[in-house]
Amino acid sequence: MMFYKNGELIIRSLEYSDKCLIIKWLSDNEVLKYYEGRDNPYNKEMVEEKFYKSNENETRCIIEYSEIPIGYIQFYSIDKKECEEYGYQNFQDTVLGTDQFIGETKYWGQGIGTLLIKLMVNFLIREKGAKKIILDPQVWNERAIRCYEKSGFIKTKILPKHELHEGELKDCWLMEYSVDI
C-alpha cells in the first residue's frame, strides 16, 4: 500500500517481501556506520524481530525512488514518558517521531534525503495531525543534521548518552519541526 508520493519519491508500507532488502542494507558497513552500528550487522532473525514483529505504535515503510526500493522510514507516536524527557509534558497536541535511512548508498548525497523528510513531514501533518515531529540524530552525524535542518527542523537540545552505537552511548540532538498553532 502506498502512503504518499511526490514525483519520483514514494513512501509505501513495509511488506514481508522487503525482508531481504532490510537484511542487505543493515549488513552494509557504510549504512551501519550511521544506523545501528558496524558492530551490529543484522541477520534474518534480527530483521524479523525488529521490523516485522507487531507494534501498533510504529508504522514501517519502504522508500522508493523511480520505483526502486532505496531505504526505510518509520513513524510513531511519542509516549508520555518520552514527552516528559524531551520537555513536552505540557504539550497537548500530537507529537510524532520518525527514523529513517537510505540503504542504497549510491543514492546518498543527491538531495533525496531532504525530499524524503519534507514529504514525510507533509504526510504526518496532513494525514496524521502532527503538531510536532521529532528526530534524534547522533551529534556527529552532520550529513543527517544538515538534511533535517534543510527540511525545517531545528536543534532543541542535546540528549546525553541517548543511543548505543558501536559499543558506546552517544549523545544525540533532539530536533523538532513545529506546526504553527
KOLRORO-845811 format. One record per residue (C-alpha): residue in three letters; x, y, z. Coordinates in Angstrom, 1 decimal. Each point is the difference from the previous one (the first is absolute). Layout:
# KOLRORO-845811
+-----+--------+--------+--------+
! res !      X !      Y !      Z !
+-----+--------+--------+--------+
! ala !      X !      Y !      Z !
...
+-----+--------+--------+--------+
***
This chain:
# KOLRORO-845811
+-----+--------+--------+--------+
! res !      X !      Y !      Z !
+-----+--------+--------+--------+
! met !    0.0 !    0.0 !    0.0 !
! met !    1.3 !    3.4 !   -0.9 !
! phe !   -0.1 !    2.7 !    2.7 !
! tyr !    1.3 !    3.0 !   -1.9 !
! lys !    1.6 !    1.0 !   -3.2 !
! asn !    1.7 !    3.1 !   -1.4 !
! gly !    1.4 !   -0.3 !   -3.5 !
! glu !    2.5 !   -2.9 !    0.0 !
! leu !   -0.1 !   -0.5 !    3.8 !
! ile !   -2.4 !   -2.5 !    1.5 !
! ile !   -0.5 !   -1.0 !    3.6 !
! arg !   -1.8 !   -3.3 !    0.3 !
! ser !   -0.8 !   -2.6 !    2.6 !
! leu !    2.7 !   -2.5 !    0.9 !
! glu !   -0.8 !   -3.4 !   -1.4 !
! tyr !    1.3 !   -3.4 !    1.0 !
! ser !    1.6 !   -0.3 !   -3.4 !
! asp !    2.2 !    3.0 !    0.9 !
! lys !    1.8 !   -2.0 !    2.7 !
! cys !    3.0 !   -0.8 !   -2.3 !
! leu !    0.5 !    3.7 !   -0.7 !
! ile !    0.1 !    0.9 !    3.7 !
! ile !    2.5 !   -2.8 !    0.7 !
! lys !    2.1 !    1.2 !   -2.9 !
! trp !   -0.1 !    3.6 !    1.1 !
! leu !    0.6 !   -0.8 !    3.7 !
! ser !    3.0 !   -2.2 !   -0.7 !
! asp !    1.7 !    2.8 !   -2.1 !
! asn !    2.9 !    1.6 !    2.0 !
! glu !   -0.6 !    3.4 !   -1.7 !
! val !   -3.7 !    0.0 !    1.1 !
! leu !    0.8 !   -1.4 !    3.4 !
! lys !    2.6 !    2.7 !    0.7 !
! tyr !   -3.0 !    2.4 !    0.3 !
! tyr !   -2.9 !   -2.3 !    1.0 !
! glu !    0.2 !   -2.8 !    2.6 !
! gly !    3.8 !   -0.3 !    0.0 !
! arg !    2.7 !   -2.0 !   -1.8 !
! asp !    0.2 !   -2.3 !    3.0 !
! asn !   -3.7 !   -0.9 !   -0.5 !
! pro !   -0.6 !   -1.4 !   -3.5 !
! tyr !   -3.4 !   -1.4 !   -0.4 !
! asn !   -0.9 !   -3.6 !   -0.9 !
! lys !   -3.4 !   -1.5 !   -1.0 !
! glu !   -1.1 !   -0.6 !    3.6 !
! met !    0.9 !    3.6 !    1.2 !
! val !   -1.9 !    1.5 !   -3.0 !
! glu !   -3.0 !   -2.1 !    0.8 !
! glu !    0.1 !    1.0 !    3.6 !
! lys !    0.5 !    3.7 !   -0.5 !
! phe !   -1.9 !    0.7 !   -3.2 !
! tyr !   -2.7 !   -2.6 !   -0.2 !
! lys !   -1.1 !   -0.6 !    3.6 !
! ser !   -3.3 !    1.7 !    0.6 !
! asn !    0.2 !    3.4 !    1.5 !
! glu !   -3.2 !    2.1 !   -0.2 !
! asn !    1.9 !    3.2 !    0.8 !
! glu !    2.3 !   -0.2 !   -3.0 !
! thr !   -0.8 !    0.3 !   -3.7 !
! arg !    2.9 !   -1.5 !   -2.0 !
! cys !    0.5 !    1.0 !   -3.6 !
! ile !    2.3 !   -0.5 !   -3.0 !
! ile !    1.3 !    3.0 !   -2.0 !
! glu !    0.0 !   -0.4 !   -3.7 !
! tyr !    1.7 !    2.4 !   -2.5 !
! ser !   -0.9 !   -0.5 !   -3.7 !
! glu !   -1.8 !   -3.2 !    1.1 !
! ile !    3.3 !   -1.4 !    1.5 !
! pro !   -0.1 !   -0.8 !    3.7 !
! ile !    2.9 !    2.1 !    1.5 !
! gly !   -0.7 !    0.2 !    3.8 !
! tyr !   -2.2 !   -0.2 !    3.0 !
! ile !   -2.0 !    2.4 !    2.1 !
! gln !   -2.3 !   -0.4 !    3.0 !
! phe !   -2.1 !    2.3 !    2.1 !
! tyr !   -1.6 !   -0.3 !    3.4 !
! ser !   -1.7 !    1.8 !    2.8 !
! ile !    2.2 !    1.3 !    2.8 !
! asp !   -1.2 !   -1.4 !    3.3 !
! lys !   -0.6 !    1.9 !    3.2 !
! lys !    3.4 !   -1.0 !    1.5 !
! glu !    1.9 !    1.2 !   -3.1 !
! cys !   -2.1 !    3.2 !   -0.2 !
! glu !    1.1 !    0.8 !    3.6 !
! glu !    3.7 !   -0.9 !   -0.8 !
! tyr !   -0.1 !    2.3 !   -3.0 !
! gly !   -1.8 !    2.9 !    1.8 !
! tyr !   -3.4 !   -0.4 !   -1.6 !
! gln !   -1.9 !   -1.0 !    3.2 !
! asn !   -2.3 !    3.0 !   -0.4 !
! phe !   -0.5 !   -0.3 !   -3.7 !
! gln !   -3.5 !   -1.4 !   -0.7 !
! asp !    0.2 !   -0.6 !   -3.7 !
! thr !    1.4 !   -2.9 !   -2.1 !
! val !    3.7 !   -0.5 !    0.2 !
! leu !    1.4 !   -2.6 !   -2.5 !
! gly !    3.5 !   -1.3 !   -0.5 !
! thr !    1.7 !   -1.4 !   -3.0 !
! asp !    3.1 !   -2.0 !   -0.8 !
! gln !    1.4 !   -0.7 !   -3.5 !
! phe !    2.9 !   -1.0 !   -2.1 !
! ile !    0.9 !   -0.2 !   -3.6 !
! gly !    1.3 !   -3.5 !   -0.4 !
! glu !    1.2 !    0.3 !   -3.6 !
! thr !    3.1 !    2.0 !    0.4 !
! lys !    0.2 !    1.1 !   -3.7 !
! tyr !   -3.0 !    2.2 !    0.8 !
! trp !    1.8 !    1.9 !    2.8 !
! gly !    1.0 !    3.6 !   -0.6 !
! gln !   -2.7 !    0.6 !   -2.7 !
! gly !   -2.5 !    1.9 !    2.1 !
! ile !   -2.4 !   -3.0 !    0.3 !
! gly !    0.2 !    0.1 !    3.8 !
! thr !   -1.2 !    3.5 !    0.1 !
! leu !   -2.8 !   -0.8 !   -2.4 !
! leu !   -0.9 !   -3.0 !    2.1 !
! ile !   -0.1 !    2.0 !    3.3 !
! lys !   -2.1 !    2.8 !   -1.6 !
! leu !   -2.4 !   -2.6 !   -1.4 !
! met !   -0.3 !   -1.8 !    3.3 !
! val !   -0.6 !    3.3 !    1.9 !
! asn !   -2.7 !    0.9 !   -2.4 !
! phe !   -1.7 !   -3.4 !    0.4 !
! leu !    0.2 !    0.0 !    3.8 !
! ile !   -1.5 !    3.5 !    0.2 !
! arg !   -2.7 !   -0.5 !   -2.6 !
! glu !   -1.0 !   -3.7 !    0.6 !
! lys !    1.0 !   -0.6 !    3.7 !
! gly !   -0.7 !    3.4 !    1.5 !
! ala !    3.6 !    0.4 !    1.4 !
! lys !    0.7 !    3.4 !    1.6 !
! lys !    3.6 !   -1.0 !    0.9 !
! ile !    2.3 !   -2.4 !   -1.8 !
! ile !    3.2 !   -1.0 !    1.6 !
! leu !    3.3 !   -1.7 !   -1.0 !
! asp !    3.0 !   -0.9 !    2.1 !
! pro !    3.1 !   -0.3 !   -2.2 !
! gln !    3.4 !   -0.7 !    1.7 !
! val !    1.8 !    3.3 !    0.4 !
! trp !    2.9 !   -1.1 !   -2.2 !
! asn !   -2.3 !   -0.8 !   -3.0 !
! glu !    0.4 !    3.3 !   -1.7 !
! arg !   -1.5 !   -1.2 !   -3.4 !
! ala !   -3.3 !   -1.0 !    1.7 !
! ile !   -0.1 !    3.1 !    2.1 !
! arg !    0.5 !    2.3 !   -3.1 !
! cys !   -2.8 !   -2.0 !   -1.8 !
! tyr !   -2.4 !    0.5 !    2.9 !
! glu !    0.8 !    3.7 !    0.3 !
! lys !   -0.6 !    0.5 !   -3.7 !
! ser !   -3.4 !   -1.7 !    0.5 !
! gly !   -1.0 !    2.5 !    2.8 !
! phe !    1.2 !   -1.8 !    3.1 !
! ile !    1.8 !    1.9 !    2.8 !
! lys !    2.3 !   -1.3 !    2.6 !
! thr !   -1.7 !    0.4 !    3.4 !
! lys !    2.3 !   -1.8 !    2.5 !
! ile !    2.7 !   -2.6 !    0.5 !
! leu !   -1.2 !   -3.4 !    1.2 !
! pro !    3.1 !   -1.3 !    1.9 !
! lys !    1.0 !   -3.6 !   -0.4 !
! his !   -3.3 !   -0.6 !   -1.8 !
! glu !    0.9 !   -2.8 !   -2.5 !
! leu !    2.2 !   -3.0 !    0.1 !
! his !    2.2 !    0.0 !   -3.2 !
! glu !    3.0 !   -2.1 !   -0.5 !
! gly !    0.3 !   -0.9 !    3.6 !
! glu !   -0.2 !    3.5 !    1.4 !
! leu !   -2.9 !    2.1 !    1.1 !
! lys !   -0.1 !    3.0 !   -2.3 !
! asp !   -1.5 !    3.5 !    0.4 !
! cys !   -2.8 !    0.9 !   -2.3 !
! trp !   -1.6 !    3.2 !   -1.1 !
! leu !   -3.7 !    0.3 !    0.6 !
! met !   -1.2 !    1.7 !   -3.2 !
! glu !   -3.6 !    1.3 !   -0.4 !
! tyr !   -2.3 !    1.1 !   -2.7 !
! ser !   -2.9 !    2.0 !    1.4 !
! val !   -3.2 !    0.9 !   -1.7 !
! asp !   -1.1 !    3.5 !    0.7 !
! ile !   -3.0 !   -0.3 !    2.2 !
+-----+--------+--------+--------+
***
